[in-house]
Amino acid sequence: MDEHLSKAKVAERLLTRPAGATMREIIAATGGPQYNEIKRLAGRGYTIRKLKEGNETRYTAIPPAEPEYEATVTSKGQLTLPKEIRERLGVRAGSKMRLTIEEGNRVVMTPRPRHLAELAGILGKPPRSLTVEEMDEAIARAIVEKYQRAIR
C-alpha cells in the first residue's frame, strides 16, 4: 500500500478500476474491509455494480457523468458541504459563500473573494516600533556606510 494514500483512497482506486475489486483484494491492500467506501461512492453518484464470483462478490464503482453530491438541510436551514466540495473550492470554517439563483431554480454557489480589509491583523502585532530618533540614527548610519563604500 502506498504510504501517502489513505486506506479510503486506496479502496476508491481499486473500486473505480475497470475490473473493480473483491473485498478480499481491498482487505489485502488496506488491511481491512472498506464497505463504508462503497457507500460513500454511492452517495457521490457512482453506480455500484456487484458481480458474484463463486463465494466472493466483485464490486465496481462506475463514476457519474458529472460528480454529484448530496447534502441535507437542517431544521435551522443550514447545509453541510461535502468534504470533496470544500477541498475543491478551498473552503474552510468561516469562509463566505456567494449563492446565485439562476433560471429553472438552479442555485450556483461560489466562494466569495476575500477583501484586503479582511486580512487586517492576520500577521499579529509587530514586536516593537522604532522611535523617530532611532529611525533618524539608522538612516544617518546607512548614509555614512554608503558614502564610505563609495570612496573606497
WOJODA-V686298 format. One record per residue. N is the residue number from 0. RES is the residue in three letters. SS is DSSP state (hx for helix, st for strand, lp for the rest). PSI is psi in degrees with one decimal (* if undefined). Layout:
BEGIN
N,RES,SS,PSI ; N,RES,SS,PSI
END
This chain:
BEGIN
0,MET,lp,137.7 ; 1,ASP,lp,124.4 ; 2,GLU,lp,-22.6 ; 3,HIS,lp,-10.2 ; 4,LEU,lp,142.6 ; 5,SER,lp,163.5 ; 6,LYS,hx,-37.2 ; 7,ALA,hx,-41.2 ; 8,LYS,hx,-41.3 ; 9,VAL,hx,-45.4 ; 10,ALA,hx,-41.3 ; 11,GLU,hx,-43.2 ; 12,ARG,hx,-40.0 ; 13,LEU,hx,-44.0 ; 14,LEU,hx,-30.4 ; 15,THR,lp,-0.1 ; 16,ARG,lp,153.9 ; 17,PRO,lp,-34.9 ; 18,ALA,lp,-13.3 ; 19,GLY,lp,-156.9 ; 20,ALA,st,150.1 ; 21,THR,st,162.5 ; 22,MET,hx,-29.6 ; 23,ARG,hx,-41.5 ; 24,GLU,hx,-39.0 ; 25,ILE,hx,-42.3 ; 26,ILE,hx,-40.2 ; 27,ALA,hx,-35.5 ; 28,ALA,hx,-31.0 ; 29,THR,hx,-15.9 ; 30,GLY,lp,0.9 ; 31,GLY,lp,165.7 ; 32,PRO,lp,148.8 ; 33,GLN,lp,51.2 ; 34,TYR,hx,-31.8 ; 35,ASN,hx,-30.8 ; 36,GLU,hx,-36.6 ; 37,ILE,hx,-43.1 ; 38,LYS,hx,-39.5 ; 39,ARG,hx,-42.2 ; 40,LEU,hx,-40.2 ; 41,ALA,hx,-38.4 ; 42,GLY,hx,-24.3 ; 43,ARG,lp,5.8 ; 44,GLY,lp,2.1 ; 45,TYR,lp,145.2 ; 46,THR,st,126.1 ; 47,ILE,st,117.7 ; 48,ARG,st,136.8 ; 49,LYS,st,127.1 ; 50,LEU,st,120.7 ; 51,LYS,st,127.0 ; 52,GLU,st,89.0 ; 53,GLY,lp,-119.2 ; 54,ASN,lp,-0.6 ; 55,GLU,st,163.6 ; 56,THR,st,131.1 ; 57,ARG,st,125.0 ; 58,TYR,st,133.2 ; 59,THR,st,126.6 ; 60,ALA,st,118.0 ; 61,ILE,st,120.4 ; 62,PRO,lp,150.1 ; 63,PRO,lp,165.9 ; 64,ALA,lp,-46.8 ; 65,GLU,lp,141.4 ; 66,PRO,lp,133.7 ; 67,GLU,lp,145.7 ; 68,TYR,lp,151.7 ; 69,GLU,lp,137.2 ; 70,ALA,lp,153.9 ; 71,THR,lp,137.7 ; 72,VAL,st,129.5 ; 73,THR,lp,174.4 ; 74,SER,lp,-21.7 ; 75,LYS,lp,3.5 ; 76,GLY,lp,15.4 ; 77,GLN,lp,151.7 ; 78,LEU,st,130.5 ; 79,THR,lp,123.4 ; 80,LEU,lp,133.5 ; 81,PRO,lp,151.2 ; 82,LYS,hx,-43.4 ; 83,GLU,hx,-39.4 ; 84,ILE,hx,-44.7 ; 85,ARG,hx,-43.9 ; 86,GLU,hx,-44.0 ; 87,ARG,hx,-37.6 ; 88,LEU,hx,-9.6 ; 89,GLY,lp,34.7 ; 90,VAL,lp,133.9 ; 91,ARG,lp,175.5 ; 92,ALA,lp,133.0 ; 93,GLY,lp,-6.9 ; 94,SER,lp,147.7 ; 95,LYS,lp,141.6 ; 96,MET,st,148.7 ; 97,ARG,st,125.5 ; 98,LEU,st,132.9 ; 99,THR,st,132.2 ; 100,ILE,st,120.8 ; 101,GLU,st,177.6 ; 102,GLU,lp,150.6 ; 103,GLY,lp,23.7 ; 104,ASN,lp,33.3 ; 105,ARG,st,129.5 ; 106,VAL,st,128.6 ; 107,VAL,st,127.0 ; 108,MET,st,127.3 ; 109,THR,st,147.9 ; 110,PRO,st,137.2 ; 111,ARG,lp,131.3 ; 112,PRO,lp,145.3 ; 113,ARG,lp,142.3 ; 114,HIS,lp,151.4 ; 115,LEU,hx,-35.3 ; 116,ALA,hx,-27.8 ; 117,GLU,hx,-18.1 ; 118,LEU,hx,-5.2 ; 119,ALA,lp,132.1 ; 120,GLY,lp,1.3 ; 121,ILE,lp,-29.1 ; 122,LEU,lp,-8.4 ; 123,GLY,lp,-177.5 ; 124,LYS,lp,135.6 ; 125,PRO,lp,153.3 ; 126,PRO,lp,-51.5 ; 127,ARG,lp,140.9 ; 128,SER,lp,152.2 ; 129,LEU,lp,151.3 ; 130,THR,lp,167.6 ; 131,VAL,hx,-38.6 ; 132,GLU,hx,-42.0 ; 133,GLU,hx,-36.3 ; 134,MET,hx,-43.9 ; 135,ASP,hx,-41.4 ; 136,GLU,hx,-41.4 ; 137,ALA,hx,-40.1 ; 138,ILE,hx,-43.7 ; 139,ALA,hx,-43.1 ; 140,ARG,hx,-41.9 ; 141,ALA,hx,-39.2 ; 142,ILE,hx,-43.8 ; 143,VAL,hx,-45.6 ; 144,GLU,hx,-40.6 ; 145,LYS,hx,-40.8 ; 146,TYR,hx,-44.0 ; 147,GLN,hx,-37.7 ; 148,ARG,hx,-34.3 ; 149,ALA,hx,-33.4 ; 150,ILE,hx,-7.5 ; 151,ARG,lp,*
END
